[in-house]
Amino acid sequence: MCTGIVLLNRRKLDKYEGEPRVTQHIVEMDSNIATAAVPLLRDAGVAACFVTMGVGKPSKVKSEQATREEFEKVDLEIPTAFAQASKSAGCVRHISLLGSVGADATAKPSRITGTAAGGGLYLGVKGKVENNFEAVGLESAAFFRPCTLIGNANTPSAAASIHKMVSWALPLKFKEIHIEDVGKAMVRAAVDSLENKGPAVARYEGASLFGLLEDKPAAAAPGSS
């Protein structure tokens, strides 16, 4: 079904150089991203979008290296602007968003946790951006809520190692998952939505997320969590 991939990045990825099915565009990652994104999506006839951007290591934002405003800009404002651009392009039918386990738009910020993953501000922003994507009104939207991502440079190795050691005792939604498996799950859900017209809104967390990697995926939670 997929004939090509269009990447909108803030920097070129050398590993895709020379790959005929991949087209890279370097764009400014700010709230004006729609200006660049709309014609690029429209000209390529993009049917499905995958949004994986974020500030990176959220624990870094807790320190003086970044601010709450920067976190909200990167994890809320820019993704929302891109989602709106995908709607304006007129060709996009499906959009997927990489978020976080426990995303909750009603979560309250805390001075203690700052913008750290799992804190009130972090989970609140992740919940709000889901709501914004849903409000855009594309044919379908899928939200992916993993816990600790393995194989991701933004996950501290110590944290990943500790999580692996205690993973056996945790509920499924709090188990680690490899970033490549998340990618496979996102693609599978998108293809299913485009080919079979799946639920207008689906959230994948725990059993439903891991189920996408099996022959018979577990059903996603429809609508709002």
MIKOL-302357 format. One record per residue (C-alpha): residue in three letters; x, y, z. Coordinates in pm, whole numbers, padded with zeros to 5 digits, always signed. Layout:
! MIKOL-302357
ALAXYZ ...
! end
This chain:
! MIKOL-302357
MET+00000+00000+00000 CYS+00282+00239+00087 THR+00480+00361-00212 GLY+00708+00603-00031 ILE+00795+00784+00289 VAL+00822+01158+00339 LEU+01032+01266+00638 LEU+01001+01613+00788 ASN+01309+01654+01006 ARG+01509+01925+01175 ARG+01827+01761+01041 LYS+01915+01518+00763 LEU+01935+01148+00847 ASP+02231+01004+00658 LYS+02107+00646+00677 TYR+01827+00728+00434 GLU+02048+00895+00176 GLY+02015+00715-00156 GLU+01698+00531-00053 PRO+01463+00591-00349 ARG+01146+00544-00145 VAL+01241+00803+00117 THR+01225+01179+00064 GLN+01367+01404+00334 HIS+01274+01767+00394 ILE+01449+01983+00652 VAL+01198+02217+00816 GLU+01197+02457+01108 MET+01040+02283+01405 ASP+00832+02568+01540 SER+00467+02664+01563 ASN+00481+02783+01200 ILE+00555+02432+01076 ALA+00221+02427+00895 THR+00353+02677+00640 ALA+00612+02425+00524 ALA+00420+02105+00595 VAL+00098+02166+00403 PRO+00248+02184+00050 LEU+00495+01902+00121 LEU+00220+01670+00240 ARG-00015+01772-00040 ASP+00240+01741-00321 ALA+00337+01391-00206 GLY-00023+01282-00153 VAL+00054+01162+00200 ALA-00223+00941+00340 ALA-00087+00870+00689 CYS+00126+01080+00923 PHE+00335+00964+01218 VAL+00432+01220+01481 THR+00713+01116+01714 MET+00865+01448+01811 GLY+00927+01551+02168 VAL+01177+01736+02381 GLY+01383+01419+02419 LYS+01496+01341+02772 PRO+01218+01505+02976 SER+01432+01483+03289 LYS+01666+01738+03131 VAL+01385+01990+03116 LYS+01349+01960+03489 SER+01684+02135+03524 GLU+01801+02473+03404 GLN+01873+02340+03055 ALA+01521+02408+02942 THR+01195+02554+03062 ARG+00833+02456+03099 GLU+00756+02682+02804 GLU+01003+02497+02583 PHE+00860+02161+02686 GLU+00504+02272+02607 LYS+00617+02420+02276 VAL+00793+02104+02158 ASP+00550+01846+02296 LEU+00220+02033+02252 GLU+00225+02341+02030 ILE+00435+02214+01739 PRO+00272+01869+01715 THR-00072+02034+01726 ALA+00028+02274+01447 PHE+00145+01979+01239 ALA-00179+01790+01298 GLN-00373+02094+01180 ALA-00146+02111+00874 SER-00220+01748+00794 LYS-00590+01832+00790 SER-00533+02138+00571 ALA-00332+01933+00320 GLY-00653+01758+00219 CYS-00495+01418+00146 VAL-00410+01287+00493 ARG-00662+01036+00628 HIS-00484+00897+00933 ILE-00248+01035+01196 SER-00053+00854+01470 LEU+00108+01011+01775 LEU+00378+00870+02001 GLY+00288+00969+02356 SER+00322+00821+02702 VAL+00161+00571+02933 GLY-00071+00752+03172 ALA-00135+01052+02946 ASP-00409+01256+03112 ALA-00514+01606+03010 THR-00645+01670+03363 ALA-00315+01588+03538 LYS-00190+01873+03758 PRO+00166+02012+03742 SER+00395+01972+04042 ARG+00701+02174+04137 ILE+00860+01856+04267 THR+00847+01660+03940 GLY+00875+01958+03705 THR+00862+01832+03346 ALA+01004+01488+03430 ALA+00839+01188+03266 GLY+00552+01061+03478 GLY+00499+01396+03647 GLY+00176+01593+03637 LEU+00291+01849+03382 TYR+00437+01583+03154 LEU+00128+01361+03159 GLY-00101+01662+03129 VAL+00075+01785+02816 LYS+00067+01435+02666 GLY-00306+01418+02730 LYS-00375+01764+02590 VAL-00191+01696+02266 GLU-00399+01379+02219 ASN-00716+01584+02262 ASN-00590+01840+02011 PHE-00515+01571+01753 GLU-00859+01421+01803 ALA-01021+01763+01756 VAL-00851+01809+01417 GLY-01103+01562+01277 LEU-00911+01338+01042 GLU-01067+01009+00934 SER-00876+00828+01208 ALA-00624+00901+01483 ALA-00417+00656+01688 PHE-00235+00736+02010 PHE+00049+00516+02132 ARG+00129+00513+02501 PRO+00443+00312+02576 CYS+00625+00317+02908 THR+01006+00288+02898 LEU+01141+00284+02542 ILE+01434+00050+02479 GLY+01677+00119+02194 ASN+01615+00491+02218 ALA+01902+00734+02277 ASN+01671+00955+02483 THR+01618+00684+02746 PRO+01909+00684+02993 SER+02081+00343+02985 ALA+02070+00316+03364 ALA+01695+00373+03369 ALA+01642+00115+03095 SER+01854-00142+03278 ILE+01674-00091+03608 HIS+01337-00111+03437 LYS+01430-00443+03277 MET+01520-00588+03616 VAL+01181-00509+03770 SER+00971-00546+03455 TRP+00854-00897+03545 ALA+00664-00760+03845 LEU+00494-00474+03662 PRO+00152-00458+03492 LEU+00176-00496+03115 LYS+00128-00127+03044 PHE+00438-00045+03249 LYS+00667-00294+03075 GLU+00947-00172+02850 ILE+00914-00193+02472 HIS+01172-00152+02197 ILE+01136+00162+01989 GLU+01137-00046+01668 ASP+00841-00246+01798 VAL+00652+00075+01863 GLY+00721+00176+01504 LYS+00590-00157+01376 ALA+00278-00119+01588 MET+00215+00231+01455 VAL+00246+00116+01095 ARG+00017-00182+01151 ALA-00252+00034+01308 ALA-00227+00290+01028 VAL-00254+00028+00753 ASP-00552-00130+00928 SER-00724+00208+00959 LEU-00664+00296+00595 GLU-00763-00043+00455 ASN-01039-00146+00693 LYS-01157+00189+00828 GLY-01080+00114+01191 PRO-01202+00324+01487 ALA-01196+00700+01441 VAL-00991+00730+01760 ALA-00786+00454+01920 ARG-00545+00450+02213 TYR-00284+00176+02240 GLU-00148+00109+02586 GLY-00048-00214+02757 ALA-00222-00520+02609 SER-00355-00334+02305 LEU-00009-00196+02224 PHE+00173-00528+02257 GLY-00117-00697+02081 LEU-00038-00509+01761 LEU+00282-00713+01741 GLU+00086-01040+01743 ASP-00102-01218+01465 LYS-00436-01116+01614 PRO-00400-00770+01771 ALA-00578-00691+02094 ALA-00847-00429+02051 ALA-00748-00071+02122 ALA-00939+00143+02364 PRO-01175+00352+02148 GLY-01234+00721+02201 SER-01116+00903+02509 SER-00946+00722+02796 
! end
